[in-house]
């Protein structure tokens, strides 16, 4: 089981599925920037502690630093965009849109010299069609809820697509970084980069930072689960058939939408579920035949 890339991806899906719901409460309790910065900080502390406890070596080679900084920049931008989307808009909309990031990786691979087969292009089209269905089937202003106002829905889609694009680019860089530094160190350095960058942004904005006691458990769970998801995904990527970890991880959107329906009372129509299925199915084809 531990040698199966898909198993690690499934673990990532569970971690991220719950984390995305918690992100909404974390963002609303202390603000998106502070919540994301706290998540990065706790993640770095967690990974550093685990590496020290297990004796995991730290590789000081400089030849892959550009990949680490690329992942770090993409993760910071993508996280801010995504957590803004789930904090202010419908989680059941933002999560499936972001889950299309493997499909966005197809044109990125073309820019890097790859030549995808017609099957890959078809899977990408199916995935993006699923995103379109989810977006079109999202109810507008139901019950007077502010997150369903048309302007908020449009911003949610925009932020989610930005997050998907940056995550796709980060995933490409992660594949190279993991070959050099391994999954543990890759996650640690990316978390440290995120901490430094977000701390600088918060200080530059001169925001008043407050951490009410009731927010501590939410922020702790957010930091642990999001970081655990990345560690599980990157571990799976480093195994044979690492692409299976990607397709399994995209299952997080199903977990998130189910939890949003149960705990946030978000309406999810059969048509939306069909769109989620198209996203997961399209990514599955990309992974299976990629």
C-alpha beads as a LAMMPS data file, in Angstrom:
LAMMPS data file: protein, C-alpha beads

290 atoms
289 bonds

1 atom types
1 bond types

-500.0 500.0 xlo xhi
-500.0 500.0 ylo yhi
-500.0 500.0 zlo zhi

Masses

1 110.0

Atoms # bond

1 1 1 0.000 0.000 0.000
2 1 1 2.802 2.437 0.916
3 1 1 4.393 1.817 -2.472
4 1 1 1.223 2.855 -4.306
5 1 1 1.269 6.419 -5.609
6 1 1 -2.535 6.371 -5.791
7 1 1 -2.779 5.547 -2.075
8 1 1 -0.693 8.583 -1.174
9 1 1 -2.847 10.694 -3.481
10 1 1 -6.000 9.391 -1.783
11 1 1 -4.590 10.405 1.585
12 1 1 -3.917 13.847 0.142
13 1 1 -7.526 14.033 -1.076
14 1 1 -8.864 13.366 2.427
15 1 1 -6.525 15.918 4.015
16 1 1 -7.264 18.631 1.476
17 1 1 -10.988 17.868 1.408
18 1 1 -11.300 18.646 5.112
19 1 1 -8.701 21.432 4.990
20 1 1 -10.659 23.372 2.351
21 1 1 -13.694 23.536 4.642
22 1 1 -11.564 24.603 7.592
23 1 1 -9.921 27.249 5.391
24 1 1 -13.251 29.058 5.170
25 1 1 -13.479 29.427 8.950
26 1 1 -9.770 30.274 9.271
27 1 1 -10.036 33.017 6.655
28 1 1 -13.117 34.515 8.245
29 1 1 -11.621 34.453 11.743
30 1 1 -8.310 36.255 11.128
31 1 1 -8.331 37.213 7.428
32 1 1 -7.075 35.332 4.390
33 1 1 -3.486 36.641 4.428
34 1 1 -2.928 36.041 8.151
35 1 1 -4.594 32.615 8.013
36 1 1 -2.418 31.571 5.057
37 1 1 0.726 32.916 6.740
38 1 1 -0.122 31.029 9.926
39 1 1 -0.731 27.855 7.914
40 1 1 2.685 28.193 6.256
41 1 1 4.375 28.816 9.622
42 1 1 2.767 25.857 11.367
43 1 1 3.508 23.679 8.345
44 1 1 7.200 24.591 8.411
45 1 1 7.413 23.862 12.145
46 1 1 5.607 20.543 11.687
47 1 1 7.827 19.325 8.831
48 1 1 11.028 20.516 10.540
49 1 1 10.021 18.635 13.701
50 1 1 9.234 15.467 11.761
51 1 1 12.537 15.633 9.871
52 1 1 14.454 16.085 13.128
53 1 1 12.577 13.264 14.845
54 1 1 13.066 10.793 11.993
55 1 1 16.623 11.799 11.124
56 1 1 15.633 12.813 7.598
57 1 1 18.741 14.427 6.032
58 1 1 18.751 17.965 4.669
59 1 1 20.325 18.388 1.242
60 1 1 22.117 21.719 0.765
61 1 1 22.605 21.340 -3.009
62 1 1 21.962 24.696 -4.753
63 1 1 21.279 23.352 -8.267
64 1 1 17.541 22.916 -7.659
65 1 1 16.840 26.134 -5.765
66 1 1 15.106 27.694 -8.762
67 1 1 12.541 24.878 -8.669
68 1 1 11.948 25.405 -4.945
69 1 1 11.469 29.149 -5.366
70 1 1 9.143 28.509 -8.296
71 1 1 7.003 26.162 -6.219
72 1 1 7.069 28.589 -3.307
73 1 1 5.929 31.545 -5.411
74 1 1 3.206 29.514 -7.091
75 1 1 1.995 28.040 -3.801
76 1 1 1.787 31.457 -2.134
77 1 1 -0.128 33.071 -5.009
78 1 1 -2.357 30.052 -5.534
79 1 1 -3.116 29.672 -1.832
80 1 1 -4.082 33.323 -1.404
81 1 1 -6.360 33.164 -4.449
82 1 1 -7.975 29.865 -3.465
83 1 1 -8.494 30.706 0.205
84 1 1 -9.986 34.060 -0.782
85 1 1 -12.406 32.139 -3.019
86 1 1 -13.511 29.656 -0.333
87 1 1 -13.674 32.359 2.359
88 1 1 -15.970 34.714 0.466
89 1 1 -17.682 32.508 -2.133
90 1 1 -19.333 29.084 -2.372
91 1 1 -16.923 26.297 -1.425
92 1 1 -18.834 23.898 -3.688
93 1 1 -17.948 26.159 -6.628
94 1 1 -14.339 27.044 -5.790
95 1 1 -13.164 23.509 -5.051
96 1 1 -14.131 21.867 -8.387
97 1 1 -12.754 24.821 -10.373
98 1 1 -9.364 24.583 -8.652
99 1 1 -9.382 20.795 -9.122
100 1 1 -8.947 21.319 -12.873
101 1 1 -5.287 22.248 -12.354
102 1 1 -3.935 19.027 -13.974
103 1 1 -5.820 19.933 -17.154
104 1 1 -4.254 23.401 -17.177
105 1 1 -0.879 21.655 -16.953
106 1 1 -1.431 20.347 -20.516
107 1 1 -0.880 23.698 -22.288
108 1 1 1.984 24.387 -19.863
109 1 1 3.639 21.150 -21.002
110 1 1 3.167 22.254 -24.621
111 1 1 4.986 25.506 -23.841
112 1 1 7.845 23.414 -22.426
113 1 1 8.082 21.359 -25.627
114 1 1 5.723 18.417 -25.030
115 1 1 3.356 17.178 -27.752
116 1 1 0.179 15.817 -26.134
117 1 1 -1.924 13.262 -27.983
118 1 1 -5.508 14.006 -29.069
119 1 1 -6.665 11.961 -26.061
120 1 1 -4.919 14.389 -23.711
121 1 1 -6.533 17.382 -25.392
122 1 1 -9.912 15.660 -25.205
123 1 1 -9.470 14.970 -21.496
124 1 1 -8.504 18.606 -20.928
125 1 1 -11.623 19.763 -22.787
126 1 1 -13.797 17.388 -20.715
127 1 1 -12.249 18.697 -17.502
128 1 1 -12.789 22.326 -18.428
129 1 1 -16.334 21.487 -19.556
130 1 1 -16.932 20.107 -16.074
131 1 1 -15.701 23.382 -14.601
132 1 1 -18.094 25.281 -16.894
133 1 1 -21.014 23.063 -15.818
134 1 1 -20.246 23.559 -12.126
135 1 1 -20.027 27.321 -12.620
136 1 1 -23.224 27.536 -14.680
137 1 1 -25.176 25.308 -12.280
138 1 1 -24.258 27.336 -9.199
139 1 1 -27.430 28.971 -7.837
140 1 1 -27.450 32.752 -7.774
141 1 1 -28.411 34.580 -4.640
142 1 1 -30.393 31.681 -3.185
143 1 1 -31.914 32.594 0.153
144 1 1 -30.235 35.995 0.020
145 1 1 -26.846 34.465 0.919
146 1 1 -24.129 37.033 0.082
147 1 1 -21.711 34.388 -1.234
148 1 1 -24.163 33.609 -4.054
149 1 1 -24.437 37.176 -5.333
150 1 1 -23.523 37.223 -9.060
151 1 1 -20.488 39.460 -8.520
152 1 1 -19.178 37.197 -5.752
153 1 1 -19.688 34.089 -7.887
154 1 1 -17.744 35.694 -10.751
155 1 1 -14.879 36.630 -8.411
156 1 1 -14.889 33.128 -6.956
157 1 1 -14.486 31.629 -10.428
158 1 1 -11.711 34.097 -11.317
159 1 1 -9.734 33.521 -8.108
160 1 1 -10.176 29.759 -8.421
161 1 1 -8.885 29.729 -12.008
162 1 1 -5.861 31.801 -10.952
163 1 1 -5.210 29.294 -8.174
164 1 1 -5.570 26.359 -10.578
165 1 1 -3.106 27.892 -13.051
166 1 1 -0.473 28.594 -10.400
167 1 1 -0.901 25.158 -8.827
168 1 1 -0.444 23.574 -12.272
169 1 1 2.815 25.445 -12.780
170 1 1 3.935 24.592 -9.228
171 1 1 3.241 20.906 -9.819
172 1 1 5.535 20.934 -12.840
173 1 1 8.313 22.454 -10.746
174 1 1 7.613 20.092 -7.842
175 1 1 8.303 17.062 -10.009
176 1 1 11.842 18.326 -10.592
177 1 1 12.453 19.484 -7.004
178 1 1 11.368 16.167 -5.491
179 1 1 13.905 14.305 -7.632
180 1 1 16.645 16.458 -6.081
181 1 1 15.546 17.123 -2.506
182 1 1 12.833 14.584 -1.736
183 1 1 9.264 15.350 -0.593
184 1 1 10.024 16.335 3.008
185 1 1 12.593 19.002 2.253
186 1 1 10.586 20.282 -0.704
187 1 1 7.524 20.886 1.472
188 1 1 9.666 22.430 4.245
189 1 1 11.423 24.938 1.969
190 1 1 8.177 25.859 0.206
191 1 1 6.529 26.489 3.582
192 1 1 9.478 28.649 4.704
193 1 1 9.301 30.671 1.485
194 1 1 5.576 31.132 2.036
195 1 1 6.128 32.250 5.620
196 1 1 8.727 34.874 4.636
197 1 1 6.721 36.185 1.669
198 1 1 3.398 36.409 3.495
199 1 1 4.935 37.940 6.611
200 1 1 6.462 40.654 4.424
201 1 1 3.093 41.288 2.738
202 1 1 1.228 41.495 6.067
203 1 1 3.835 43.887 7.507
204 1 1 3.815 46.035 4.366
205 1 1 0.032 46.339 4.556
206 1 1 0.325 47.313 8.242
207 1 1 -2.651 45.181 9.079
208 1 1 -3.704 44.784 12.667
209 1 1 -3.151 41.104 13.399
210 1 1 -5.405 39.476 15.971
211 1 1 -5.576 35.837 17.052
212 1 1 -8.720 35.268 19.128
213 1 1 -8.486 32.162 21.299
214 1 1 -11.456 30.546 19.534
215 1 1 -9.489 30.664 16.258
216 1 1 -6.470 28.710 17.555
217 1 1 -7.873 25.181 17.028
218 1 1 -9.116 26.140 13.555
219 1 1 -5.748 27.591 12.519
220 1 1 -3.870 24.594 13.957
221 1 1 -6.049 22.122 12.073
222 1 1 -5.724 24.209 8.907
223 1 1 -1.919 24.256 9.098
224 1 1 -1.576 20.547 9.841
225 1 1 -4.061 19.247 7.243
226 1 1 -2.940 21.457 4.345
227 1 1 0.725 20.641 4.979
228 1 1 -0.033 16.941 5.378
229 1 1 -1.856 16.981 2.041
230 1 1 1.171 18.456 0.264
231 1 1 3.523 15.978 1.937
232 1 1 1.360 13.015 0.921
233 1 1 1.030 14.280 -2.663
234 1 1 4.738 14.970 -3.061
235 1 1 5.596 11.562 -1.604
236 1 1 3.299 9.949 -4.158
237 1 1 4.842 11.979 -6.983
238 1 1 8.248 10.572 -6.089
239 1 1 7.078 6.969 -6.551
240 1 1 6.720 4.972 -9.793
241 1 1 3.598 6.091 -11.676
242 1 1 3.512 9.278 -9.625
243 1 1 0.846 10.623 -11.967
244 1 1 -1.633 8.338 -10.201
245 1 1 -1.093 10.400 -7.049
246 1 1 -2.328 13.449 -8.948
247 1 1 -5.557 11.861 -10.124
248 1 1 -6.274 10.415 -6.682
249 1 1 -5.609 13.771 -5.031
250 1 1 -8.193 15.485 -7.233
251 1 1 -10.783 13.411 -5.387
252 1 1 -10.493 16.068 -2.670
253 1 1 -13.109 18.094 -4.493
254 1 1 -15.701 15.354 -3.911
255 1 1 -14.861 15.349 -0.185
256 1 1 -15.061 19.145 -0.048
257 1 1 -18.387 19.400 -1.884
258 1 1 -19.948 16.705 0.337
259 1 1 -18.749 18.469 3.487
260 1 1 -19.932 21.839 2.138
261 1 1 -23.353 20.317 1.554
262 1 1 -23.507 18.817 5.065
263 1 1 -21.897 21.462 7.253
264 1 1 -22.309 24.693 5.260
265 1 1 -25.756 23.806 3.865
266 1 1 -24.625 24.788 0.375
267 1 1 -27.072 23.654 -2.317
268 1 1 -25.510 21.202 -4.776
269 1 1 -27.677 20.250 -7.756
270 1 1 -27.409 16.989 -9.732
271 1 1 -26.019 19.054 -12.616
272 1 1 -23.231 20.331 -10.380
273 1 1 -22.410 16.769 -9.351
274 1 1 -22.217 15.930 -13.039
275 1 1 -19.705 18.731 -13.505
276 1 1 -17.630 17.450 -10.580
277 1 1 -17.685 14.015 -12.211
278 1 1 -16.424 15.461 -15.503
279 1 1 -13.548 17.188 -13.702
280 1 1 -12.476 14.044 -11.846
281 1 1 -12.962 11.844 -14.926
282 1 1 -11.010 14.168 -17.204
283 1 1 -8.110 14.346 -14.778
284 1 1 -8.254 10.563 -14.423
285 1 1 -7.776 10.111 -18.155
286 1 1 -4.872 12.561 -18.150
287 1 1 -3.178 10.617 -15.369
288 1 1 -3.880 7.156 -16.774
289 1 1 -2.637 7.977 -20.275
290 1 1 -0.278 10.844 -19.532

Bonds

1 1 1 2
2 1 2 3
3 1 3 4
4 1 4 5
5 1 5 6
6 1 6 7
7 1 7 8
8 1 8 9
9 1 9 10
10 1 10 11
11 1 11 12
12 1 12 13
13 1 13 14
14 1 14 15
15 1 15 16
16 1 16 17
17 1 17 18
18 1 18 19
19 1 19 20
20 1 20 21
21 1 21 22
22 1 22 23
23 1 23 24
24 1 24 25
25 1 25 26
26 1 26 27
27 1 27 28
28 1 28 29
29 1 29 30
30 1 30 31
31 1 31 32
32 1 32 33
33 1 33 34
34 1 34 35
35 1 35 36
36 1 36 37
37 1 37 38
38 1 38 39
39 1 39 40
40 1 40 41
41 1 41 42
42 1 42 43
43 1 43 44
44 1 44 45
45 1 45 46
46 1 46 47
47 1 47 48
48 1 48 49
49 1 49 50
50 1 50 51
51 1 51 52
52 1 52 53
53 1 53 54
54 1 54 55
55 1 55 56
56 1 56 57
57 1 57 58
58 1 58 59
59 1 59 60
60 1 60 61
61 1 61 62
62 1 62 63
63 1 63 64
64 1 64 65
65 1 65 66
66 1 66 67
67 1 67 68
68 1 68 69
69 1 69 70
70 1 70 71
71 1 71 72
72 1 72 73
73 1 73 74
74 1 74 75
75 1 75 76
76 1 76 77
77 1 77 78
78 1 78 79
79 1 79 80
80 1 80 81
81 1 81 82
82 1 82 83
83 1 83 84
84 1 84 85
85 1 85 86
86 1 86 87
87 1 87 88
88 1 88 89
89 1 89 90
90 1 90 91
91 1 91 92
92 1 92 93
93 1 93 94
94 1 94 95
95 1 95 96
96 1 96 97
97 1 97 98
98 1 98 99
99 1 99 100
100 1 100 101
101 1 101 102
102 1 102 103
103 1 103 104
104 1 104 105
105 1 105 106
106 1 106 107
107 1 107 108
108 1 108 109
109 1 109 110
110 1 110 111
111 1 111 112
112 1 112 113
113 1 113 114
114 1 114 115
115 1 115 116
116 1 116 117
117 1 117 118
118 1 118 119
119 1 119 120
120 1 120 121
121 1 121 122
122 1 122 123
123 1 123 124
124 1 124 125
125 1 125 126
126 1 126 127
127 1 127 128
128 1 128 129
129 1 129 130
130 1 130 131
131 1 131 132
132 1 132 133
133 1 133 134
134 1 134 135
135 1 135 136
136 1 136 137
137 1 137 138
138 1 138 139
139 1 139 140
140 1 140 141
141 1 141 142
142 1 142 143
143 1 143 144
144 1 144 145
145 1 145 146
146 1 146 147
147 1 147 148
148 1 148 149
149 1 149 150
150 1 150 151
151 1 151 152
152 1 152 153
153 1 153 154
154 1 154 155
155 1 155 156
156 1 156 157
157 1 157 158
158 1 158 159
159 1 159 160
160 1 160 161
161 1 161 162
162 1 162 163
163 1 163 164
164 1 164 165
165 1 165 166
166 1 166 167
167 1 167 168
168 1 168 169
169 1 169 170
170 1 170 171
171 1 171 172
172 1 172 173
173 1 173 174
174 1 174 175
175 1 175 176
176 1 176 177
177 1 177 178
178 1 178 179
179 1 179 180
180 1 180 181
181 1 181 182
182 1 182 183
183 1 183 184
184 1 184 185
185 1 185 186
186 1 186 187
187 1 187 188
188 1 188 189
189 1 189 190
190 1 190 191
191 1 191 192
192 1 192 193
193 1 193 194
194 1 194 195
195 1 195 196
196 1 196 197
197 1 197 198
198 1 198 199
199 1 199 200
200 1 200 201
201 1 201 202
202 1 202 203
203 1 203 204
204 1 204 205
205 1 205 206
206 1 206 207
207 1 207 208
208 1 208 209
209 1 209 210
210 1 210 211
211 1 211 212
212 1 212 213
213 1 213 214
214 1 214 215
215 1 215 216
216 1 216 217
217 1 217 218
218 1 218 219
219 1 219 220
220 1 220 221
221 1 221 222
222 1 222 223
223 1 223 224
224 1 224 225
225 1 225 226
226 1 226 227
227 1 227 228
228 1 228 229
229 1 229 230
230 1 230 231
231 1 231 232
232 1 232 233
233 1 233 234
234 1 234 235
235 1 235 236
236 1 236 237
237 1 237 238
238 1 238 239
239 1 239 240
240 1 240 241
241 1 241 242
242 1 242 243
243 1 243 244
244 1 244 245
245 1 245 246
246 1 246 247
247 1 247 248
248 1 248 249
249 1 249 250
250 1 250 251
251 1 251 252
252 1 252 253
253 1 253 254
254 1 254 255
255 1 255 256
256 1 256 257
257 1 257 258
258 1 258 259
259 1 259 260
260 1 260 261
261 1 261 262
262 1 262 263
263 1 263 264
264 1 264 265
265 1 265 266
266 1 266 267
267 1 267 268
268 1 268 269
269 1 269 270
270 1 270 271
271 1 271 272
272 1 272 273
273 1 273 274
274 1 274 275
275 1 275 276
276 1 276 277
277 1 277 278
278 1 278 279
279 1 279 280
280 1 280 281
281 1 281 282
282 1 282 283
283 1 283 284
284 1 284 285
285 1 285 286
286 1 286 287
287 1 287 288
288 1 288 289
289 1 289 290
